[in-house]
Amino acid sequence: MPFFSQSLAKAASLIEVVSGQEIKVKVNLILGHDGTASKLLKTWKNSEFEKAPENKVLITIDHAYPAPTIQERTLQQELFKVSNEMDLHLYSHGEGVLHQVVAEEGSLRPGMIIVGADGHVATSGAFGALAFSLSAEELVNPLETGYYKLTVPEIVTITLENQLQSNVMARDVALYILGKWGSNIKGKAVALTGSFLEQASIASKMALCNLLPEAGVVTAFVLPSQEEAEGEVYQVDVSVIEPMIAVPPSPTHVQSVKDLVGKKITVAILGGCSAGRIEDMMICAAVLKGRKIPPEVTLIITPASSKIANEMDELGLTPILRKSGAIIMPPGCGPCPGKHFGLLSPQDVAITTTIRNSPGRIGSEDAEILLASPRTVAESALKGVISCPKS
C-alpha cells in the first residue's frame, strides 16, 4: 500500500483506506499559537478544558510577541494559565515561529499525524509527517479525544527532477506549482518526490510544503525515499524554472520576476515561517554585504527561531545585515500576520517572503504585496526596484 494510504490506515487502525472514506485517526501532535488562541480558548472553555491525557500539545506565542496591545498581553497571560493547568508545551520566550519550533523541538517523523489551528502546519510535511490544518473551533475535538475525523482526500504526486539554476530557490518552485497547478491540487493531498528532493536541504523542503496550502491543499509532504508515487502524477523539470513572483490578490497569481523588473518597491520583508532559516539569511547577507539599501526602502528581517538568530550572530551575519540598513526583528512571524512590526501604508509596495498577498494582509488594503524568494527579495531591496537575480 502506498505511503499516504498506509499511514492513514495505520493511524485509523484499519487494514486499508480509500479516497472519500470517512475515518478517525489517532493524532500524534497538536499545534496552536497565539494568532488563533483566542477562538480556541473560548470554544475549549465551553467544554471545561477537557484534554485526552496522552495528547502532546505544542503552542507558540509568535504572532504578537512582545505584545503590541493590552488585549494581546491579556491573551498571553491566559495562555500561561491554561498551559500550566492542562500540561501544554508553551513556548513563550521568543523561541520562534510555530513551524520552525516544531521542526526543532517536535521530533517529527514520516507518517506521524499532526493537526493544528494554522493554515501552514503542512510545513512539517518536509519531514514526511501528515499535517492537517483545522480551524480553532475544530481543534477542540482532537484536544478532547486525541482523534481527528476526516474524509480521505484524493492524492496527487508532484515529481521534481534535476537541479535548480543558481539564481532559483525552492520558494520559486513552490510559486511555480501554485501558478501552474493551483486549481488542480485544491482539496487534495500533495506528495512531493524526485531527484531534486533527494539532495535538497530540509529548509528547501520546508519552503515547498509551507506554501502549497495557499492553493487549498489538504496537506503536503515529502515522500520518504523508496516510496512510490500515488494518484495522478505531475512532472516538473526544476532546471527550467526561473525566479517567480506572485501578484495580488492571491499567491496563485504567479508570473516570472522578469515581467516586473524595474517596478519600484518601498518595503522588503524576509523571514518568518516561510523563509527565515539560516540558509535564507546567508543568501540575504551575501547579497547585501558591503552595500547599503536605499533610504526610501525598509528591509525587515525576521529569523524563524532564536536558534537561527543565535547562529546568525555566530556566523557574523547579523552585523552585515544591520550595516546594510536592514532591521532585524525578534524571532517569530514578523509582519506577516499584520499585527505589528512593519505595517504597510496605502502607498507601500512590498516584496516579501511571507505566505499571503491578499489586500490588507499586512496593514492597508491599498498596499501592494508581492511574494518572491529570499534571493529576489534581497536583490530588490538593494536596488529599490524589483530585480531578477542573475544566474
Salt bridges, closest charged atoms under 4 A:
ASP34 OD1 - HIS63 ND1 3.83
GLU54 OE2 - LYS26 NZ 2.65
ASP62 OD1 - HIS63 ND1 2.61
GLU72 OE2 - LYS339 NZ 2.94
GLU85 OE2 - LYS81 NZ 2.83
GLU105 OE2 - LYS307 NZ 3.14
ASP118 OD1 - HIS33 NE2 2.74
ASP118 OD2 - HIS99 NE2 2.87
ASP118 OD2 - HIS120 ND1 3.91
GLU214 OE2 - HIS120 NE2 2.61
GLU214 OE2 - ARG356 NH2 2.73
GLU242 OE2 - LYS258 NZ 3.16
GLU368 OE1 - LYS263 NZ 3.28
